[in-house]
Amino acid sequence: MRIKITRKEAREHLEQFKLACELARLIRHFFPDLVPLLKQIPDPRNQSYITYPGVILLMTRILSSLFTSAACGKQAKNSIRRQ
């Protein structure tokens, strides 16, 4: 069964994909050794239960921390402006 999406949804998905590609390009440019360095970290999990590689989990955690702190900083600036 194929799920139909609207053109608007398709454009939104494409924009998100472009943003992810740009983010990956920036990471490779400014931190060229980051991914190889993360791949060197030993993975203590049982190999038969692994769905996602360790490097994906680590990058997800790094980026979520980065975006969360950026969002918190923006909220703090907005609250200061209101006072």
C-alpha positions, 0 to 999 in steps of 0.5 A, spaced: 500 500 500 502 506 497 501 512 502 499 519 498 502 525 500 500 532 498 505 537 494 506 541 500 508 535 504 513 533 499 516 540 498 517 540 506 520 533 506 525 536 500 526 542 504 528 538 510 532 533 506 536 539 503 537 542 510 540 535 513 545 535 507 547 542 508 548 540 516 552 534 513 556 538 509 558 543 514 560 538 519 565 534 514 567 541 512 569 544 519 570 537 523 573 533 518 575 528 523 569 527 527 566 521 524 572 517 524 573 519 531 566 517 533 567 510 529 573 508 533 569 508 540 568 501 542 561 499 542 559 495 548 552 493 546 551 486 544 552 485 536 546 481 535 541 486 538 544 492 534 539 496 530 543 503 529 550 503 528 554 507 534 556 513 530 549 514 528 547 514 536 553 519 538 551 524 532 544 524 534 546 525 541 551 531 539 546 534 534 540 534 539 544 537 545 546 542 540 539 544 538 536 543 545 542 548 547 540 553 542 533 553 543 534 554 550 538 560 549 533 563 544 528 562 549 532 566 554 533 571 550 526 572 549 524 572 556 529 577 557 526 582 552 519 581 555 522 584 562 
